[in-house]
Amino acid sequence: MGVKADRQAAEFTAFVHATGTQLHHAAVLLTGDHHLAEDLTQATYAKVFLHWRRVSAADSPLAYARTTLLNTFLSHRRLRRNTERPAELTPPDAGHEPDPGTRLDLLAALGTLPPLDRAVVVLRYWEDRSVADTATDLGLTETVVRTRARRALQRLRPLIDIPERTLP
């Protein structure tokens, strides 16, 4: 590799180290499965790496990576025709979450939502994105994002047994 390629590889590696945890957490919430989340995160970074020269010059490489993550997730969900899911071979790593029961409840509840509603909820409330940013990322109008978020939260509340006042 040349000097320029080495520098780009180093920049990309630093980007992955800085954003990996955040993108992986979003992927876990989107997929509801640790193994699928790893695959989704890896596929996202592979796509970002292919266009790294353009991505690194953009205003927000993280926004590009988030959009790529969402598009890859939604595309995979559209193309996926079987319901086969890998079994959990190892216990989930409870060291990162204060209450593993709540984490499992939330993942199970998110799994009941259609992929687009799940993406809206993850972007709005996990990623703390604005309605406008979520609408732009998903190619929807702001009204559709607000409606989908409201309806999705109404479906989630009884599943995770959290009083209405604590969820946005």
Accessible surface in RSA format (square Angstrom, percent):
REM  Atomic radii and reference values for relative SASA: ProtOr
REM  Chains: A
REM  Algorithm: Lee & Richards
REM  Probe-radius: 1.40
REM  Slices: 20
REM RES _ NUM      All-atoms   Total-Side   Main-Chain    Non-polar    All polar
REM                ABS   REL    ABS   REL    ABS   REL    ABS   REL    ABS   REL
RES MET A   1   181.26  93.9  97.74  64.7  83.52 198.9  97.14  82.6  84.11 111.4
RES GLY A   2    45.57  56.2   0.00   N/A  45.57  56.2  36.45 100.0   9.11  20.4
RES VAL A   3   126.35  83.1 120.45 109.0   5.90  14.2 121.23 105.3   5.12  13.9
RES LYS A   4   120.98  59.0 117.21  71.9   3.76   9.0  69.88  62.9  51.10  54.4
RES ALA A   5    38.63  35.5  32.67  50.4   5.96  13.5  35.12  49.5   3.51   9.3
RES ASP A   6    69.86  48.9  63.78  63.5   6.08  14.4  26.36  62.0  43.50  43.4
RES ARG A   7   128.81  54.1 123.00  62.7   5.81  13.8  60.31  82.4  68.50  41.5
RES GLN A   8    38.67  21.6  38.62  28.2   0.05   0.1  10.20  21.7  28.47  21.6
RES ALA A   9    30.26  27.8  27.73  42.8   2.53   5.8  29.19  41.1   1.07   2.8
RES ALA A  10    62.44  57.4  49.70  76.7  12.74  29.0  57.29  80.7   5.15  13.6
RES GLU A  11    74.58  42.8  66.31  50.2   8.27  19.7  36.10  69.8  38.47  31.4
RES PHE A  12    25.31  12.7  25.31  15.7   0.00   0.0  25.31  15.3   0.00   0.0
RES THR A  13    68.28  48.6  66.07  67.0   2.20   5.3  44.77  60.1  23.51  35.5
RES ALA A  14    60.81  55.9  50.35  77.7  10.46  23.8  57.13  80.4   3.68   9.7
RES PHE A  15    24.19  12.1  18.18  11.3   6.01  15.6  23.57  14.3   0.62   1.8
RES VAL A  16    42.87  28.2  41.96  38.0   0.91   2.2  41.96  36.5   0.91   2.5
RES HIS A  17   145.58  79.6 116.21  80.8  29.38  75.1  82.53  85.1  63.06  73.4
RES ALA A  18    85.53  78.6  45.42  70.1  40.10  91.2  55.74  78.5  29.79  78.9
RES THR A  19    11.20   8.0  11.16  11.3   0.04   0.1  11.20  15.0   0.00   0.0
RES GLY A  20    16.31  20.1   0.00   N/A  16.31  20.1  15.14  41.5   1.18   2.6
RES THR A  21    97.24  69.2  89.48  90.7   7.76  18.5  58.43  78.5  38.81  58.7
RES GLN A  22    68.78  38.5  61.12  44.7   7.66  18.2  31.20  66.4  37.59  28.5
RES LEU A  23     0.00   0.0   0.00   0.0   0.00   0.0   0.00   0.0   0.00   0.0
RES HIS A  24    41.54  22.7  41.54  28.9   0.00   0.0  32.38  33.4   9.16  10.7
RES HIS A  25    54.69  29.9  53.20  37.0   1.48   3.8  31.30  32.3  23.39  27.2
RES ALA A  26     2.90   2.7   2.90   4.5   0.00   0.0   2.90   4.1   0.00   0.0
RES ALA A  27     0.00   0.0   0.00   0.0   0.00   0.0   0.00   0.0   0.00   0.0
RES VAL A  28    13.66   9.0  13.66  12.4   0.00   0.0  13.66  11.9   0.00   0.0
RES LEU A  29    13.91   7.7  13.91  10.0   0.00   0.0  13.91   9.8   0.00   0.0
RES LEU A  30     0.64   0.4   0.64   0.5   0.00   0.0   0.64   0.4   0.00   0.0
RES THR A  31    11.99   8.5   8.72   8.8   3.27   7.8   9.25  12.4   2.74   4.1
RES GLY A  32    21.24  26.2   0.00   N/A  21.24  26.2   3.07   8.4  18.17  40.7
RES ASP A  33    15.40  10.8  12.00  11.9   3.41   8.1   3.41   8.0  12.00  12.0
RES HIS A  34    69.39  37.9  64.59  44.9   4.80  12.3  42.82  44.1  26.58  30.9
RES HIS A  35    54.04  29.5  52.78  36.7   1.26   3.2  39.28  40.5  14.76  17.2
RES LEU A  36    28.16  15.7  26.12  18.7   2.04   5.1  26.12  18.3   2.04   5.5
RES ALA A  37     0.00   0.0   0.00   0.0   0.00   0.0   0.00   0.0   0.00   0.0
RES GLU A  38    80.01  45.9  74.71  56.5   5.30  12.6  25.95  50.2  54.06  44.1
RES ASP A  39    86.22  60.4  81.51  81.1   4.71  11.1  26.66  62.7  59.56  59.4
RES LEU A  40    12.87   7.2   8.45   6.0   4.43  11.1  12.47   8.8   0.40   1.1
RES THR A  41    14.87  10.6  14.87  15.1   0.00   0.0  14.87  20.0   0.00   0.0
RES GLN A  42   130.45  72.9 123.82  90.5   6.63  15.8  41.58  88.5  88.87  67.4
RES ALA A  43    36.82  33.9  29.61  45.7   7.21  16.4  36.00  50.7   0.83   2.2
RES THR A  44     0.00   0.0   0.00   0.0   0.00   0.0   0.00   0.0   0.00   0.0
RES TYR A  45    20.24   9.5  19.84  11.3   0.41   1.1  20.03  15.1   0.21   0.3
RES ALA A  46    55.81  51.3  45.07  69.5  10.74  24.4  53.88  75.9   1.93   5.1
RES LYS A  47    89.27  43.6  88.72  54.4   0.55   1.3  60.82  54.7  28.45  30.3
RES VAL A  48     0.00   0.0   0.00   0.0   0.00   0.0   0.00   0.0   0.00   0.0
RES PHE A  49   105.94  53.0  99.16  61.4   6.77  17.6  99.16  60.1   6.77  19.4
RES LEU A  50   137.95  76.8 106.87  76.5  31.08  78.1 109.49  76.9  28.46  76.6
RES HIS A  51    79.92  43.7  73.66  51.2   6.26  16.0  46.70  48.1  33.22  38.7
RES TRP A  52    15.43   6.2  14.18   6.9   1.25   2.9  14.18   7.6   1.25   2.0
RES ARG A  53   168.40  70.7 162.06  82.6   6.34  15.1  57.67  78.8 110.72  67.1
RES ARG A  54   148.58  62.4 138.24  70.5  10.34  24.6  82.39 112.6  66.20  40.1
RES VAL A  55     0.91   0.6   0.02   0.0   0.89   2.1   0.91   0.8   0.00   0.0
RES SER A  56    43.20  36.5  20.09  26.8  23.11  53.2   9.90  21.1  33.30  46.7
RES ALA A  57    87.56  80.5  48.79  75.3  38.78  88.2  59.70  84.1  27.86  73.8
RES ALA A  58    44.71  41.1  25.68  39.6  19.04  43.3  35.73  50.3   8.98  23.8
RES ASP A  59   157.89 110.6 118.31 117.8  39.58  93.6  41.27  97.1 116.62 116.3
RES SER A  60    49.55  41.9  41.70  55.7   7.84  18.1  29.50  62.8  20.04  28.1
RES PRO A  61    34.15  24.9  34.15  31.1   0.00   0.0  34.15  28.2   0.00   0.0
RES LEU A  62    41.65  23.2  41.20  29.5   0.45   1.1  41.20  28.9   0.45   1.2
RES ALA A  63    33.18  30.5  32.03  49.4   1.15   2.6  32.62  45.9   0.56   1.5
RES TYR A  64    70.10  32.7  63.24  36.0   6.86  17.9  54.05  40.6  16.05  19.8
RES ALA A  65     0.00   0.0   0.00   0.0   0.00   0.0   0.00   0.0   0.00   0.0
RES ARG A  66    28.98  12.2  28.45  14.5   0.53   1.3   2.87   3.9  26.11  15.8
RES THR A  67    41.67  29.6  41.67  42.2   0.00   0.0  33.53  45.0   8.14  12.3
RES THR A  68    16.85  12.0  14.53  14.7   2.31   5.5   9.85  13.2   7.00  10.6
RES LEU A  69     3.31   1.8   3.31   2.4   0.00   0.0   3.31   2.3   0.00   0.0
RES LEU A  70     2.29   1.3   2.29   1.6   0.00   0.0   2.29   1.6   0.00   0.0
RES ASN A  71    77.38  53.4  73.88  71.4   3.50   8.4  26.27  63.2  51.10  49.4
RES THR A  72    14.96  10.6  13.60  13.8   1.36   3.2  13.83  18.6   1.13   1.7
RES PHE A  73     2.80   1.4   2.34   1.4   0.46   1.2   2.80   1.7   0.00   0.0
RES LEU A  74    22.68  12.6  21.93  15.7   0.75   1.9  21.93  15.4   0.75   2.0
RES SER A  75    36.63  30.9  36.50  48.7   0.13   0.3  14.08  30.0  22.55  31.6
RES HIS A  76    82.03  44.8  78.06  54.3   3.98  10.2  59.60  61.4  22.44  26.1
RES ARG A  77    93.87  39.4  77.02  39.3  16.85  40.1   7.28   9.9  86.59  52.5
RES ARG A  78   156.43  65.7 143.72  73.3  12.71  30.3  74.64 102.0  81.80  49.6
RES LEU A  79   128.80  71.7 115.19  82.4  13.61  34.2 115.25  80.9  13.55  36.5
RES ARG A  80    54.44  22.9  31.98  16.3  22.46  53.5  25.59  35.0  28.85  17.5
RES ARG A  81   200.20  84.1 162.36  82.8  37.84  90.1  80.61 110.2 119.59  72.5
RES ASN A  82    90.48  62.4  80.04  77.3  10.44  25.1  34.53  83.1  55.95  54.1
RES THR A  83   129.25  91.9 110.38 111.9  18.86  45.0  81.46 109.4  47.79  72.2
RES GLU A  84   130.89  75.1 117.04  88.5  13.85  33.0  47.20  91.3  83.70  68.3
RES ARG A  85   126.69  53.2 102.53  52.3  24.16  57.5  44.97  61.5  81.71  49.5
RES PRO A  86    64.73  47.2  44.69  40.7  20.03  72.8  56.81  46.9   7.92  49.2
RES ALA A  87    72.68  66.8  54.73  84.5  17.95  40.8  63.90  90.0   8.78  23.3
RES GLU A  88    87.82  50.4  56.59  42.8  31.23  74.4  38.31  74.1  49.51  40.4
RES LEU A  89   155.49  86.6 122.77  87.8  32.72  82.2 126.07  88.5  29.42  79.2
RES THR A  90    87.15  62.0  84.83  86.0   2.32   5.5  66.72  89.6  20.43  30.9
RES PRO A  91   116.58  85.0  98.07  89.4  18.51  67.3 104.07  85.9  12.51  77.7
RES PRO A  92    59.04  43.0  42.62  38.8  16.42  59.7  48.94  40.4  10.10  62.8
RES ASP A  93    89.46  62.7  73.00  72.7  16.46  38.9  40.93  96.3  48.53  48.4
RES ALA A  94    47.36  43.5  34.89  53.8  12.47  28.4  36.82  51.9  10.53  27.9
RES GLY A  95    72.85  89.8   0.00   N/A  72.85  89.8  37.17 102.0  35.69  79.9
RES HIS A  96   135.67  74.1 106.35  73.9  29.32  75.0  73.99  76.3  61.68  71.8
RES GLU A  97    49.78  28.6  42.11  31.9   7.67  18.3   3.59   6.9  46.19  37.7
RES PRO A  98   136.41  99.4  94.97  86.6  41.44 150.6 108.15  89.3  28.26 175.6
RES ASP A  99    74.25  52.0  70.78  70.4   3.48   8.2  24.99  58.8  49.26  49.1
RES PRO A 100    58.17  42.4  58.06  52.9   0.11   0.4  58.12  48.0   0.05   0.3
RES GLY A 101    37.12  45.8   0.00   N/A  37.12  45.8  33.26  91.3   3.87   8.7
RES THR A 102    69.90  49.7  66.83  67.8   3.07   7.3  51.00  68.5  18.91  28.6
RES ARG A 103    51.25  21.5  45.86  23.4   5.38  12.8  14.68  20.1  36.57  22.2
RES LEU A 104    91.35  50.9  87.79  62.8   3.55   8.9  88.14  61.9   3.20   8.6
RES ASP A 105    73.64  51.6  69.24  68.9   4.40  10.4   7.39  17.4  66.25  66.1
RES LEU A 106    55.38  30.8  55.38  39.6   0.00   0.0  55.38  38.9   0.00   0.0
RES LEU A 107    20.85  11.6  17.96  12.8   2.89   7.3  18.30  12.9   2.55   6.9
RES ALA A 108    69.45  63.9  51.81  80.0  17.63  40.1  64.09  90.3   5.36  14.2
RES ALA A 109     3.07   2.8   0.48   0.7   2.59   5.9   2.60   3.7   0.47   1.2
RES LEU A 110     3.03   1.7   3.03   2.2   0.00   0.0   3.03   2.1   0.00   0.0
RES GLY A 111    45.49  56.1   0.00   N/A  45.49  56.1  17.56  48.2  27.94  62.6
RES THR A 112    88.04  62.6  53.30  54.0  34.74  82.8  59.57  80.0  28.47  43.0
RES LEU A 113     9.86   5.5   0.37   0.3   9.49  23.9   0.82   0.6   9.04  24.3
RES PRO A 114    60.19  43.9  52.67  48.0   7.52  27.3  59.78  49.4   0.41   2.6
RES PRO A 115    41.80  30.5  40.74  37.1   1.06   3.9  41.80  34.5   0.00   0.0
RES LEU A 116    45.04  25.1  43.57  31.2   1.47   3.7  43.57  30.6   1.47   4.0
RES ASP A 117     5.90   4.1   5.90   5.9   0.00   0.0   0.00   0.0   5.90   5.9
RES ARG A 118    10.62   4.5  10.62   5.4   0.00   0.0   0.75   1.0   9.87   6.0
RES ALA A 119     0.00   0.0   0.00   0.0   0.00   0.0   0.00   0.0   0.00   0.0
RES VAL A 120     0.00   0.0   0.00   0.0   0.00   0.0   0.00   0.0   0.00   0.0
RES VAL A 121    11.23   7.4  11.01  10.0   0.22   0.5  11.01   9.6   0.22   0.6
RES VAL A 122     3.09   2.0   2.04   1.8   1.05   2.5   3.09   2.7   0.00   0.0
RES LEU A 123     3.52   2.0   3.52   2.5   0.00   0.0   3.52   2.5   0.00   0.0
RES ARG A 124    51.46  21.6  49.01  25.0   2.46   5.8   0.00   0.0  51.46  31.2
RES TYR A 125    69.56  32.5  40.68  23.1  28.89  75.2  30.40  22.8  39.16  48.3
RES TRP A 126   114.31  45.9  89.92  43.5  24.39  57.3  85.72  45.7  28.59  46.4
RES GLU A 127    21.18  12.2   2.07   1.6  19.11  45.5   6.03  11.7  15.15  12.4
RES ASP A 128   126.50  88.6 105.73 105.2  20.77  49.1  26.65  62.7  99.86  99.6
RES ARG A 129    34.55  14.5  30.24  15.4   4.31  10.3   8.64  11.8  25.91  15.7
RES SER A 130    54.33  45.9  43.50  58.1  10.83  25.0  47.47 101.1   6.87   9.6
RES VAL A 131    26.19  17.2  23.65  21.4   2.54   6.1  23.65  20.5   2.54   6.9
RES ALA A 132    43.72  40.2  41.20  63.6   2.52   5.7  41.78  58.8   1.94   5.1
RES ASP A 133    64.29  45.0  63.12  62.8   1.17   2.8   3.19   7.5  61.11  60.9
RES THR A 134     0.00   0.0   0.00   0.0   0.00   0.0   0.00   0.0   0.00   0.0
RES ALA A 135     5.39   5.0   4.96   7.6   0.43   1.0   4.98   7.0   0.41   1.1
RES THR A 136   109.92  78.2  86.83  88.0  23.09  55.0  68.92  92.6  41.01  62.0
RES ASP A 137    21.94  15.4  11.72  11.7  10.22  24.2   2.06   4.9  19.88  19.8
RES LEU A 138    22.11  12.3   0.02   0.0  22.09  55.5   3.91   2.7  18.20  49.0
RES GLY A 139    67.70  83.5   0.00   N/A  67.70  83.5  37.08 101.8  30.62  68.6
RES LEU A 140    46.15  25.7  28.36  20.3  17.79  44.7  34.72  24.4  11.43  30.8
RES THR A 141    86.15  61.3  78.93  80.0   7.22  17.2  82.68 111.1   3.47   5.2
RES GLU A 142    76.89  44.1  73.47  55.6   3.42   8.2  18.71  36.2  58.18  47.5
RES THR A 143    86.70  61.7  86.18  87.4   0.52   1.2  58.76  78.9  27.93  42.2
RES VAL A 144    56.49  37.2  54.74  49.6   1.76   4.2  56.49  49.1   0.00   0.0
RES VAL A 145     0.00   0.0   0.00   0.0   0.00   0.0   0.00   0.0   0.00   0.0
RES ARG A 146   120.17  50.5 114.42  58.3   5.76  13.7  56.28  76.9  63.89  38.7
RES THR A 147    34.06  24.2  32.90  33.4   1.16   2.8  18.64  25.0  15.42  23.3
RES ARG A 148    76.47  32.1  75.52  38.5   0.95   2.3  13.37  18.3  63.10  38.2
RES ALA A 149     3.60   3.3   3.60   5.6   0.00   0.0   3.60   5.1   0.00   0.0
RES ARG A 150   123.65  51.9 118.71  60.5   4.94  11.8  61.45  84.0  62.19  37.7
RES ARG A 151   133.46  56.0 132.38  67.5   1.09   2.6  34.59  47.3  98.87  59.9
RES ALA A 152     0.00   0.0   0.00   0.0   0.00   0.0   0.00   0.0   0.00   0.0
RES LEU A 153     8.85   4.9   8.85   6.3   0.00   0.0   8.85   6.2   0.00   0.0
RES GLN A 154    97.23  54.4  84.68  61.9  12.56  29.9  31.05  66.1  66.19  50.2
RES ARG A 155   103.16  43.3  95.32  48.6   7.84  18.7  65.63  89.7  37.54  22.7
RES LEU A 156     3.66   2.0   3.66   2.6   0.00   0.0   3.66   2.6   0.00   0.0
RES ARG A 157    36.43  15.3  34.63  17.7   1.80   4.3  15.38  21.0  21.05  12.8
RES PRO A 158   102.42  74.6  69.31  63.2  33.11 120.3  80.76  66.7  21.66 134.6
RES LEU A 159    92.75  51.7  65.93  47.2  26.82  67.4  68.54  48.1  24.21  65.1
RES ILE A 160    19.99  11.4   8.89   6.6  11.11  26.8   9.86   7.1  10.13  27.5
RES ASP A 161   131.02  91.8 111.84 111.3  19.17  45.3  31.31  73.7  99.70  99.4
RES ILE A 162    53.80  30.6  46.89  34.9   6.92  16.7  47.87  34.5   5.93  16.1
RES PRO A 163    79.60  58.0  66.16  60.3  13.44  48.9  78.78  65.0   0.82   5.1
RES GLU A 164   124.97  71.7 114.92  86.9  10.06  23.9  32.79  63.4  92.18  75.3
RES ARG A 165   207.44  87.1 166.95  85.1  40.49  96.4  79.45 108.6 127.98  77.6
RES THR A 166    77.29  55.0  44.40  45.0  32.90  78.4  51.16  68.7  26.13  39.5
RES LEU A 167    39.80  22.2  31.68  22.7   8.11  20.4  32.45  22.8   7.34  19.8
RES PRO A 168    96.08  70.0  53.29  48.6  42.79 155.6  91.86  75.8   4.22  26.2
END  Absolute sums over single chains surface
CHAIN  1 A    10136.1       8321.1       1814.9       6014.8       4121.3
END  Absolute sums over all chains
TOTAL         10136.1       8321.1       1814.9       6014.8       4121.3
